[in-house]
Amino acid sequence: MNMKKKAFSGLLRFSCAALTAGAVMLSALPASAAFWGASNELLHDPTMAKEGNTWYAFGTGLAEENGLRVLKADSNGVWRVQKSIFTSPLSWWKQYVPNYERNQWAPDVTYYNGKYWLYYSVSSFGSNTSLIGLASTTSLSSGSWKDEGLVTRSTSANNYNAIDPELTIDKDGNPWLAFGSFWGGIKLTKLNKSTMKPTGSLYSIAARPNNGGALEAPTLTYNNGYYYLMVSFDKCCQGVNSTYKIAYGRSKNITGPYVDRNGKSMMDGGGTILDAGNEQWKGPGGQDIVNGNILVRHAYDAKDNGTPKMLINDLNWSSGWPSY
């Protein structure tokens, strides 16, 4: 069963008024640092992209708002809440997911071939009747997105869940989409360079058959001869009681097999833990790797009533495995 989103939506209700108040200061975003810091804005399942000197972050929408949540930060490190994407639902969503929730989930933004591509999830809690949609823009600052339609979907007849999309570009410049949450695990498919939609086979690259299927939120990157896959293990969305943690493995081929540092296959529950949280930051996950060397994820702040916030670190690859 997909454990995402419902508990998170309820958790956020208490602070919606504060979020609409405007700019919030945080530590400035440096060009390079081991730890960039933690945002004071609420953002779940974050993904980031930079345009000029401005960083944009996108994440799962709040329960009180339609669409996907958007933040941006200038060079002084001031985050501002922007207009949500999909403030009005797209008419075709209902064709595939009749009972979808009005806030969309776990987006991924990547710049490729002259455009920013935004993949997102439409679903309802506890169901794998889901879809992944696509929007594009040539300028993040414009706030204007073109609807590119359906990418893929799942139904109760499938042993996977079409949410948590992740666009990655292989070493030869070809686009691929990873996705998945619980059920049969993480899937991967090659994309057409023009349409940015699936072409060819669907590969299985990670699963947890002996742990209730508890993994989701894939992110992939290529570094020094290997593809690295990160996933979120266990349960999110329960504030300081969340058990989310980030695990990883690697493969010479983008389609796998992925193994952890002990050589265990990620198709058999393998995964070396990168981040299991600490005394303050509970349940880290919903991660994204930006530009191959930046890790962004959410975690629940035990010093702030379990509020989910965005954490950002540079990734270190000197050992041949990721660390921060």
C-alpha positions as CSV (number, residue, x, y, z in Angstrom):
1,M,0.0,0.0,0.0
2,N,1.3,3.5,-0.9
3,M,1.9,5.3,2.4
4,K,2.5,8.7,0.9
5,K,0.6,11.9,1.1
6,K,-2.5,11.6,3.2
7,A,-0.9,12.0,6.6
8,F,1.3,14.7,5.1
9,S,-1.7,16.6,3.9
10,G,-3.2,16.6,7.4
11,L,0.1,17.6,9.0
12,L,0.3,20.7,6.9
13,R,-3.1,22.2,7.6
14,F,-2.0,23.9,10.8
15,S,0.5,26.2,9.0
16,C,-1.1,27.1,5.8
17,A,-1.8,30.7,6.9
18,A,1.9,31.2,7.7
19,L,3.0,29.9,4.3
20,T,0.9,32.5,2.4
21,A,2.5,35.4,4.2
22,G,5.4,35.7,1.7
23,A,9.2,35.6,1.9
24,V,11.0,33.6,4.5
25,M,14.8,34.1,5.2
26,L,17.2,31.2,5.3
27,S,20.9,30.7,4.9
28,A,22.1,31.9,1.5
29,L,22.5,29.3,-1.3
30,P,26.3,29.1,-2.0
31,A,27.8,27.8,-5.2
32,S,29.4,24.9,-3.3
33,A,29.2,23.8,0.3
34,A,29.0,20.5,2.2
35,F,25.6,21.5,3.8
36,W,23.5,24.3,2.4
37,G,21.1,24.3,5.3
38,A,17.4,23.8,5.9
39,S,14.6,25.8,4.4
40,N,12.0,27.3,6.8
41,E,9.4,26.8,4.1
42,L,7.3,23.6,4.0
43,L,8.1,21.4,1.0
44,H,7.5,17.7,0.6
45,D,9.2,15.5,-2.1
46,P,11.3,18.4,-3.3
47,T,13.0,18.8,-6.7
48,M,15.1,21.8,-7.8
49,A,16.5,23.5,-10.9
50,K,18.5,26.7,-11.4
51,E,17.7,29.3,-14.0
52,G,20.3,32.2,-14.1
53,N,21.0,33.0,-10.5
54,T,17.7,31.8,-9.3
55,W,16.8,28.5,-7.7
56,Y,13.4,27.0,-8.1
57,A,12.0,24.2,-6.0
58,F,8.9,22.2,-6.7
59,G,7.1,19.7,-4.4
60,T,3.8,18.0,-3.5
61,G,0.9,20.4,-3.1
62,L,-0.7,21.3,0.2
63,A,-4.0,19.8,1.1
64,E,-5.6,23.3,1.1
65,E,-4.3,24.2,-2.4
66,N,-4.8,22.9,-5.8
67,G,-1.7,21.8,-7.8
68,L,2.0,21.5,-7.1
69,R,3.8,23.8,-4.7
70,V,6.5,26.1,-6.0
71,L,9.2,28.1,-4.2
72,K,12.0,30.2,-5.5
73,A,15.1,31.7,-4.0
74,D,17.3,34.5,-5.2
75,S,21.1,34.8,-4.6
76,N,20.4,36.3,-1.2
77,G,18.7,33.1,-0.1
78,V,15.2,34.5,0.3
79,W,12.6,31.8,-0.5
80,R,9.3,33.1,-1.8
81,V,6.1,31.1,-2.3
82,Q,5.1,31.2,-6.0
83,K,1.8,30.5,-7.7
84,S,1.1,26.8,-7.7
85,I,1.1,24.8,-10.9
86,F,-2.3,23.4,-11.9
87,T,-4.4,25.7,-9.8
88,S,-7.2,24.3,-11.9
89,P,-7.3,20.5,-12.6
90,L,-6.6,19.4,-16.1
91,S,-9.7,17.9,-17.7
92,W,-8.1,14.7,-18.9
93,W,-6.9,13.6,-15.4
94,K,-10.4,12.3,-14.5
95,Q,-10.4,9.9,-17.5
96,Y,-7.6,7.9,-15.9
97,V,-7.9,8.6,-12.2
98,P,-11.6,9.4,-11.4
99,N,-11.0,9.9,-7.7
100,Y,-7.8,11.9,-7.8
101,E,-6.8,14.2,-5.0
102,R,-6.6,17.9,-6.0
103,N,-3.0,18.4,-4.9
104,Q,-0.5,16.7,-7.2
105,W,2.4,14.7,-5.9
106,A,6.2,14.3,-6.0
107,P,7.2,16.2,-9.2
108,D,10.6,16.1,-10.9
109,V,12.0,19.0,-12.9
110,T,15.0,18.6,-15.3
111,Y,16.4,20.8,-18.1
112,Y,17.0,18.9,-21.3
113,N,17.2,19.8,-25.0
114,G,16.3,23.5,-24.4
115,K,13.3,22.9,-22.1
116,Y,12.5,22.3,-18.5
117,W,10.5,19.1,-18.2
118,L,8.2,18.7,-15.2
119,Y,6.9,15.2,-14.5
120,Y,4.2,14.9,-11.8
121,S,1.8,12.3,-10.2
122,V,-2.0,12.3,-10.0
123,S,-3.5,9.6,-7.7
124,S,-5.4,9.0,-4.5
125,F,-4.2,7.6,-1.2
126,G,-3.8,3.9,-1.0
127,S,-4.6,3.3,-4.6
128,N,-2.4,2.4,-7.6
129,T,-4.9,3.8,-10.0
130,S,-2.5,6.6,-10.8
131,L,-1.0,8.6,-13.7
132,I,2.2,10.5,-14.4
133,G,1.7,13.6,-16.5
134,L,4.1,16.0,-18.1
135,A,4.4,19.8,-18.5
136,S,7.2,21.8,-20.2
137,T,8.5,25.4,-20.3
138,T,11.4,27.2,-21.8
139,S,11.6,29.6,-18.8
140,L,11.0,28.9,-15.2
141,S,10.7,32.6,-14.4
142,S,7.7,32.8,-16.7
143,G,5.6,30.6,-14.5
144,S,3.9,29.4,-17.7
145,W,3.7,25.6,-18.4
146,K,2.5,23.7,-21.5
147,D,0.5,20.6,-20.8
148,E,2.2,17.7,-22.6
149,G,-0.4,15.2,-21.5
150,L,-0.2,11.6,-20.2
151,V,3.1,9.9,-19.9
152,T,2.1,6.6,-18.3
153,R,-0.5,5.2,-15.9
154,S,-1.2,2.2,-13.7
155,T,-4.5,0.5,-12.6
156,S,-5.4,-2.2,-10.1
157,A,-4.4,-4.7,-12.7
158,N,-0.8,-3.6,-12.5
159,N,1.7,-4.7,-9.8
160,Y,3.2,-1.2,-9.7
161,N,2.2,2.4,-9.0
162,A,2.7,5.1,-11.6
163,I,3.8,7.9,-9.2
164,D,7.1,9.5,-8.1
165,P,8.5,10.1,-11.5
166,E,12.2,10.8,-12.0
167,L,13.8,11.9,-15.4
168,T,17.4,11.0,-15.8
169,I,19.8,11.4,-18.8
170,D,22.2,8.5,-19.5
171,K,25.9,8.9,-20.3
172,D,25.0,8.9,-24.1
173,G,22.4,11.7,-23.7
174,N,19.3,9.5,-23.8
175,P,16.3,10.3,-21.5
176,W,14.9,7.7,-19.1
177,L,12.0,7.8,-16.6
178,A,12.1,5.9,-13.3
179,F,9.0,5.7,-11.1
180,G,7.2,3.6,-8.5
181,S,5.9,3.3,-5.0
182,F,5.3,0.1,-3.0
183,W,3.6,-2.7,-4.9
184,G,6.2,-4.3,-7.2
185,G,8.8,-1.6,-6.7
186,I,10.7,0.8,-8.9
187,K,10.3,0.7,-12.7
188,L,12.4,2.3,-15.5
189,T,11.6,3.0,-19.1
190,K,13.4,4.7,-22.0
191,L,11.9,7.9,-23.4
192,N,11.5,9.3,-26.9
193,K,13.8,12.4,-27.1
194,S,11.1,14.4,-28.9
195,T,8.0,13.5,-27.0
196,M,9.7,12.7,-23.7
197,K,7.3,9.8,-23.3
198,P,8.0,6.0,-23.0
199,T,9.3,3.9,-25.9
200,G,10.2,0.3,-25.5
201,S,10.4,-2.0,-22.5
202,L,9.6,-1.5,-18.8
203,Y,12.4,-2.6,-16.5
204,S,12.3,-3.5,-12.8
205,I,15.3,-2.1,-10.9
206,A,14.4,-2.2,-7.2
207,A,12.0,-4.0,-4.9
208,R,11.6,-5.0,-1.2
209,P,9.6,-8.3,-1.4
210,N,10.4,-9.1,2.3
211,N,9.6,-5.6,3.7
212,G,6.0,-5.1,2.6
213,G,7.2,-3.4,-0.6
214,A,8.2,-0.3,1.4
215,L,10.2,1.7,-1.1
216,E,9.5,4.6,-3.4
217,A,10.8,7.9,-4.8
218,P,13.6,6.8,-7.1
219,T,16.3,9.2,-8.3
220,L,19.2,8.3,-10.7
221,T,22.5,9.8,-11.6
222,Y,25.6,8.8,-13.5
223,N,29.1,9.2,-12.0
224,N,32.5,7.8,-13.0
225,G,31.3,4.7,-14.9
226,Y,28.3,3.8,-12.7
227,Y,24.6,4.7,-12.5
228,Y,23.5,5.3,-8.9
229,L,20.0,4.7,-7.7
230,M,18.6,6.2,-4.6
231,V,15.2,5.3,-3.1
232,S,13.2,6.0,0.1
233,F,12.7,3.1,2.4
234,D,9.8,2.6,4.8
235,K,7.1,5.1,5.8
236,C,6.8,8.8,5.3
237,C,4.2,11.4,6.3
238,Q,4.0,10.7,10.1
239,G,5.9,13.7,11.3
240,V,8.6,12.8,13.9
241,N,7.3,9.2,13.8
242,S,8.2,8.8,10.2
243,T,10.6,5.9,9.4
244,Y,11.7,7.1,6.0
245,K,15.4,6.8,5.1
246,I,17.4,7.1,1.9
247,A,19.1,4.0,0.5
248,Y,21.3,3.5,-2.6
249,G,23.0,1.1,-4.9
250,R,24.8,1.2,-8.2
251,S,25.1,-0.5,-11.6
252,K,27.3,-0.4,-14.7
253,N,24.1,-0.3,-16.8
254,I,21.1,2.0,-16.3
255,T,18.7,-0.9,-16.5
256,G,20.6,-2.8,-13.7
257,P,21.2,-4.9,-11.8
258,Y,21.8,-2.4,-8.9
259,V,23.7,-3.7,-5.9
260,D,24.5,-2.0,-2.6
261,R,28.0,-1.7,-1.0
262,N,27.6,-5.3,0.3
263,G,26.8,-6.6,-3.1
264,K,23.1,-7.3,-2.3
265,S,20.7,-6.8,-5.2
266,M,18.2,-3.9,-4.9
267,M,15.7,-6.2,-6.4
268,D,16.0,-8.3,-3.3
269,G,15.7,-5.5,-0.8
270,G,19.3,-4.4,-1.0
271,G,20.3,-0.8,-0.3
272,T,23.0,1.0,1.7
273,I,21.6,3.6,3.9
274,L,22.7,7.2,3.1
275,D,20.5,9.2,5.5
276,A,18.4,7.8,8.3
277,G,18.0,11.2,10.0
278,N,19.2,12.3,13.4
279,E,17.9,13.8,16.6
280,Q,16.5,16.9,14.9
281,W,15.7,15.7,11.4
282,K,13.4,12.7,11.3
283,G,12.3,10.5,8.4
284,P,14.4,12.0,5.5
285,G,13.4,11.0,2.0
286,G,11.5,12.0,-1.1
287,Q,15.0,12.8,-2.4
288,D,16.3,14.2,-5.7
289,I,19.8,14.5,-7.1
290,V,20.4,17.8,-8.8
291,N,23.2,18.2,-11.4
292,G,24.8,15.0,-10.2
293,N,26.3,16.6,-7.1
294,I,23.5,18.1,-4.9
295,L,21.1,16.1,-2.7
296,V,17.8,17.6,-1.8
297,R,15.1,15.8,0.3
298,H,12.6,16.6,3.0
299,A,12.8,15.7,6.7
300,Y,10.6,16.4,9.7
301,D,11.9,18.9,12.1
302,A,11.7,17.6,15.7
303,K,12.4,21.1,17.0
304,D,9.4,22.6,15.1
305,N,6.5,20.2,15.8
306,G,7.6,17.8,13.1
307,T,7.2,20.3,10.2
308,P,8.6,18.9,6.9
309,K,11.4,21.0,5.6
310,M,13.8,20.8,2.6
311,L,17.4,19.9,3.4
312,I,20.2,20.4,0.8
313,N,23.7,19.0,0.8
314,D,26.5,18.6,-1.7
315,L,27.2,15.0,-2.6
316,N,30.8,13.6,-2.2
317,W,31.8,10.9,-4.7
318,S,35.4,10.5,-3.7
319,S,34.9,6.9,-2.4
320,G,33.1,5.8,-5.5
321,W,29.9,5.8,-3.5
322,P,27.7,8.8,-2.4
323,S,28.2,10.6,0.9
324,Y,27.6,14.0,2.3
